[in-house]
Amino acid sequence: MSNGFGVMIEALVAVLLLITIGYCVVLDKRLRRFRADEHSLKATISELITATEIAERAIAGLKLTVRECDQNLGERLRAADRFAADITQKIEAGEGVLTRLAKIANASRPLAAVTAAAPAPAPDTNAVLAAAQAFAERARMRSNGRAA
């Protein structure tokens, strides 16, 4: 029995060794996949670092562009403010000229109102008739080729 018992223990140890070897093969495959994933992960990380550096340079360029635009816009706004102040001054000066012209026109109106208020002499109907006939006669002569 001791011989059978020893064989049984050795068989059990052999089975356990086979299971251990199988498990080691499985672990080896998993470790290889893990290493392959590690390499791809390192490649992904390096690409991410490169993309981050590119983005940082782009952000620095954008900041510089924003500063330049801000300065340019500030200069344009200051020029627009000066232009607006200049236009305001010119409008005020124009209003002053217009006010003076209005005063001059108002000052000259009473004379025109007095002359317009005076009754106009009644037109002489005979003189108007004679002038109209003379005008018609000259028009007839022109149309016939005889200019007066």
C-alpha positions in Angstrom: 0.0 0.0 0.0 2.7 2.3 0.6 3.9 1.7 -2.9 0.4 2.5 -4.3 0.1 5.4 -2.0 3.5 6.8 -3.2 2.5 6.3 -6.8 -0.7 8.1 -6.2 1.1 11.0 -4.5 3.6 11.2 -7.4 0.7 11.1 -9.9 -1.0 13.9 -8.1 2.2 15.9 -8.1 2.6 15.2 -11.8 -1.0 16.4 -12.4 -0.4 19.5 -10.3 2.8 20.1 -12.3 0.9 19.8 -15.6 -1.7 22.2 -14.3 1.0 24.6 -13.2 2.7 24.4 -16.6 -0.6 25.0 -18.3 -1.3 28.0 -16.0 2.2 29.3 -16.7 1.5 29.1 -20.5 -1.7 31.0 -20.0 0.1 33.6 -17.8 2.8 33.9 -20.5 0.2 34.7 -23.2 -1.4 37.2 -20.9 1.9 38.9 -20.1 2.8 39.0 -23.8 -0.5 40.7 -24.5 0.0 43.0 -21.6 3.5 44.0 -22.9 2.0 44.5 -26.4 -0.7 46.7 -24.9 2.0 48.5 -22.9 3.9 49.3 -26.1 0.8 50.5 -27.8 -0.1 52.5 -24.6 3.4 54.0 -24.6 2.9 54.9 -28.3 -0.4 56.5 -27.5 1.1 58.4 -24.6 3.9 59.8 -26.8 1.4 60.8 -29.5 -0.7 62.5 -26.8 2.4 64.3 -25.5 3.2 65.5 -29.1 -0.4 66.6 -29.6 -0.3 68.5 -26.3 3.0 70.3 -27.3 1.5 71.2 -30.7 -1.7 72.5 -28.9 0.5 74.5 -26.5 2.3 76.2 -29.4 -1.0 76.9 -31.1 -2.4 78.4 -27.9 0.7 80.6 -27.6 0.3 81.7 -31.2 -3.4 82.5 -30.5 -2.5 84.5 -27.4 -0.1 86.5 -29.5 -2.7 87.0 -32.2 -5.2 88.1 -29.6 -2.8 90.6 -28.1 -2.1 92.1 -31.6 -5.8 92.2 -32.4 -6.5 93.9 -29.1 -3.8 96.5 -29.7 -5.0 97.1 -33.3 -8.6 97.3 -32.1 -7.6 99.7 -29.4 -5.9 101.9 -31.8 -8.9 101.8 -34.2 -11.2 102.6 -31.3 -9.1 105.6 -30.3 -9.0 106.8 -33.9 -12.8 106.4 -34.1 -13.2 108.3 -30.9 -11.1 111.2 -32.3 -13.0 111.0 -35.5 -16.3 111.1 -33.6 -15.2 114.1 -31.6 -14.0 115.8 -34.8 -17.4 115.2 -36.4 -19.2 116.4 -33.3 -17.2 119.6 -33.4 -17.9 120.1 -37.1 -21.6 119.4 -36.5 -21.7 122.0 -33.8 -19.9 124.5 -36.0 -22.3 123.8 -38.8 -25.2 124.3 -36.5 -23.7 127.6 -35.4 -23.4 128.7 -39.1 -27.0 127.5 -39.8 -28.2 129.5 -36.8 -26.4 132.6 -38.0 -27.9 132.1 -41.5 -31.3 131.7 -40.0 -30.9 134.9 -38.1 -29.7 136.7 -41.3 -32.7 135.3 -43.2 -35.1 136.3 -40.4 -33.5 139.8 -40.3 -34.1 140.3 -44.0 -37.7 139.0 -44.0 -39.4 142.1 -42.7 -38.2 144.1 -45.8 -39.5 141.4 -48.1 -42.8 141.2 -46.1 -43.2 145.0 -46.4 -42.6 145.0 -50.2 -44.9 142.0 -50.6 -47.6 143.6 -48.5 -47.7 146.7 -50.7 -50.5 146.4 -53.3 -49.1 145.7 -56.7 -50.4 148.1 -59.4 -53.3 146.7 -61.4 -52.0 145.4 -64.7 -53.1 147.4 -67.7 -55.2 145.0 -69.7 -54.7 146.8 -73.0 -50.9 146.7 -72.6 -51.0 143.0 -71.7 -53.2 142.3 -74.8 -50.8 144.2 -77.1 -47.8 142.4 -75.7 -49.5 139.0 -76.2 -50.4 139.9 -79.8 -46.9 141.1 -80.6 -45.5 137.8 -79.2 -47.9 135.7 -81.2 -47.0 137.7 -84.4 -43.2 137.1 -83.8 -43.9 133.4 -83.2 -45.8 133.2 -86.6 -43.0 134.8 -88.4 -40.4 132.5 -87.0 -42.4 129.5 -87.9 -42.7 130.8 -91.5 -38.9 131.2 -91.7 -39.0 135.0 -91.2 -37.3 136.0 -88.0 -38.1 139.4 -86.7 
